């Protein structure tokens, strides 16, 4: 039973003792899960962080590998180059006296990614809940929209976690409503998809990340640290969300990477939209086609083949107000 005084996401996780918070879409997605992980840790839960990685994991030393396709990254894990979001976050966690291991999943197809998740769950002694976090909202696309954003990594993560029937709670939280417009996502269709999930009992509501909360303040600090640590490739998603959390509005400039485009930073970007992962997977029109994929490029080609066979796509719709 849900209540107005507690977001349904936290109601679902109330009885969970050990939670894995995992970035679904690669890059800096795990940072979008940091405030939730901090809140759950404050509630007395054993929380672990993971991320689908864009980094060159196969160059890491053998000692960091938990199993094939999943590595335990710490503040001192050696790597080539400065783009290593998992290590950057591990270093920030260590600076704040927090558990500083961030698990990194290799960028693979669904079958090995699901095996890597299972290996990590065994390594952790099992978990009661997996909370996938998307920086943006394109994980909510069902497949017949005119624009899907960048679905490959999100769908690999969703399909992998959907197959973990042994985990009692599998949930998805999205932070950064509107940031995927640059990749062709129409957010009226995002809202339509959320409404459909709500009718089926799969929408777990929305809530904001307050700037004056401990979690909000630490998130802003972590994003600033990541931007300073990775000056050549800062996260546009988390930079936009951080600007929204600070109360900025409109075409906010925080990196040269957005030169030539117009941003629309606004309070909706600081909202978490939460759904049940099983309900979300059930509504996806092509997720079952990805179950046996081994490589990420197989996911791309199967999504393309699926969309080529659709009689029509749902067209973008403008907000009426």
N, C-alpha and C positions, 0 to 999 in steps of 0.2 A: 504494500500500500504506500503510495507516494503522498507527500505532504508539501504544502507551499513553503514551509520554513527550511526545507532541505532540497537542493537540486537532486532530481532523480538519479543522476549518474552516481552521486555519493550514497544515495539510498541503496542502489544496486551493489555497491562495493562495501557496504557497512560491515558485513560479516566476513569479508575477505581478509586473510592474514598476510598473504604474500602476493604482491602485484607486480607484473612486468609492464612497464610503460615503454612503448616502442614507437619510434618514428616510422611512419608507413612509406613515405615517398622519397626517402633518401635526402642527401644534403644535410641541411640544418633542421629537418623536421622534428628531431628529438627535442630541440629547444622549445617547440610549441607544447611539448608535454611536461616541461620542467615545472611550471607552476602547479600542475595537478600532482606530480610526483612529490613536490614539497608539501602540499596540503595533505596528501595521504600519509606521508611520513610523520607529519605533525599529529595525525590521528592515531599514531601508534602502529602503523603497518610496516611490514618489511617490503621496501620498494626497490626495484631494480630498473635500470635504464638500458635501452637497446636502440639500435637504429639500422635501417637498411642503408648501407654505405656506398658513397660514390668514390671513396678513396681506393688506392691501389693496395688492397689488403694482402694480396698474395706475395708482396715483398716484405711482409712482416716476419719477424723471427718465429721459429717453431714454438717457442715457449708460450706465446700468447694464444695459441689456438686451443679452444675448448674441444672442438670437433671440426671436421671439414666444413667450411662456409660460415663459421662463427668464431670470432676472436674476442678476447677480453682485453680491452684497451684501457691503459692507465695513463697517468700524467707523464710518465717517462718512456712510454712505448716509442721506439725509434721508427721513423718513416721518412720517405723522400718528400721534400717540398713542405709548404706550410698549410696546404689545404687538407685538413684532417679534422672535420667537425667533432668526431667522437673524442679525439685526444684533446682538442680545445676545450670541450665541455668537461672532460676528466680533470684538466688542469684548473678550471674554474671551481669545480666541486672541491678539489683539494685545498684551494685557497680559502674556502669557507668551512673547512673542517667537516665536510660531508663525505660519505662513501664515494670513492672516486673511480670506480670501474664503470665503463660504458661499453656494453657488448655491441659488436659491429657484425652485421650480417652481410655476406657477400651478395653482390647484385646478380642473382641467378633467376632461373625459372621457378615455377611454383613447387615442383616436386622436391628439389634439393633445399629450397627455402623452408618448406614445411619440416623436412628432416632436421634442418639446422635449428628451427624453433624447438622441436622435440628434444634435441640434444641439449639445448640451453635449459629447458625446463628440468631435465634430469640433473643437470649440473647444479641447478639452484635448489634441488630437492622438491621440485613441484611448485606450482603456483595455483592460487584460487582464481586469478583473473588476469587476462591480457587486455590491456587498454592500448589500442592503436591510435596514434595521433597524426593528423594530417595538417600541415601548414598550408592553408587554403581549404577549398571545399570540393575539389574535383573527384575525391574518393566517393562522393555522393552521386555521381553520374551513373545512370543505369545502362547507357550504351547506345540509345537511339537519339540522343541529343545532337544538335548541329555541331557543337564543339564539345570535346571531352577533356580539354586541358592536356595534361601529361599523365595518361592513365597507367602506363606500364608498371612502374614501381608500386603505385598504390594498389593496383589489382593483384600484383604478385603477393603483397603483404596480406590483403584481405582474403584472397583465396587460401593462402597458407594457414592463416589463423582460423578461418572458417572450418578447416579440416581438423582442428584440434578439439575433437569432441570430448576429450578427457578434461578439458578446462571448463569449469562451471560457468564463469562469466567472461564473455568476449564482447568488448565494447569498442566504439569508435568515437573520438572527439575531434572536431575540426575547429581550428583557430585561424582567423584571417579571411572572413567573409568579404569577397570582392577582389582579392588579390589575383585570382585566376582569370580575370577578364582579359588580361594581356595574352593569355593562351587560348582565348576563344570560348571560355565558359560563360554561359548566360545565366545570371543569378536569379532571374525569375523562374527558370527551370529548376534551379537548385531548391527554391522554396516550394515549387510544385512537388518535387521528389520528397521533400521533408513532410509535406502534408499527406502524401500517400503513405509514408512510413508511419505517421501519426495515426492514421485510420486503422493500421494493422497492429498498433501497440508498440512499434519499434522506435519511435522518436522519444528521446529522453530529455527533451527541453533544451533551453539555452540559458547561459548566465555569463556575466561579464567578469573580466579580470581587473579588479580595482587597483589603481595606481598606489593607493595608500595602504594596501594590504602587504603583509610580509612577502607573500608569494609574488605580488606584482613588482615590488621593489627589487627583489632578487632576480626576477626575470629581466627587468631593465638592465640591471648590472651585468647579467650573463650575456645579454645581447651586445652591450657596449664592449665587453671583454672580447667577444667573438669578432666583432668588427675590427677592433684594434689588432687582434691576433691574425686575422685573415684580410688584410687591407686590399688585396687584389681581387678578392671574390667574396665580399660580404653578402649576407643573406638579405635579399630584397623582401622576402616574405616576413621574416622576423623584424627587419628594420621597419617595415610598414606597420606591423602589429605594435611594436614598441612605440612608434610615433602616435598611434591611436590611443594606446594606454596613457601616454603623457598628455593627451588632450589636444594634440595637433590636428589640423584639418586641411584637406585639399591637397594641392600639389606640393608635397613636402619633399625636400631634397636631403638625402642622407648618404648617397653614394653616386659616383659618376656612372655606375652601371645603368641607372635609369635615365640618363641623358637622352633627349629626343622623344621621350614619352611623358604623358601627363598622368600623374598618380591622383587617386581620389581617396586619401586617407580620411577615415571617418569612424565614429564610435562603433559601428557594426563589426569592424575588424577586430575589436577587443572582446568579442563574444565567442564563447565556446558553444558549438552546436553538437549535440551528443545523440548517438543512435546505438541501437543494439546491432552488433556485427552480424549475427545470424540473419536478422531481418533484412539488413542491408544486402547481404550476399544473396538472399533469396530473391530479392527484387532485381538484381543485376541480370541482364539478359544474356550475357556471354560468359559469365565467370566459370561455368562448368566446362567450357571449351579449353580452359587454361590449366586444368588440374594436372596433366601429365607433362607440362612443359619443363624443359631442363635449362634453357637459355632465355635470356631476356628478349632476344630478337625473335624468338618463337612467339612470345606474348604479343609483340608488336604486329607480327604477320597475321596472327589469328584474330586479333581485334580488327585489323584492316579487312580481312576476308569476311568477317561477320558483318561489318558495316557495308561492305560492297553488296551483300545479299539482302539488305533491308529495302523494302519498297519505298520508304520515305523516312526522313529524319524530322524530329521535332524541331521546329524553327524557333530562333530567338524571339523573345517577347520583351517589350519595354516595361519597366515599372509603370503602373498607371498613375502614380502620384509622385 
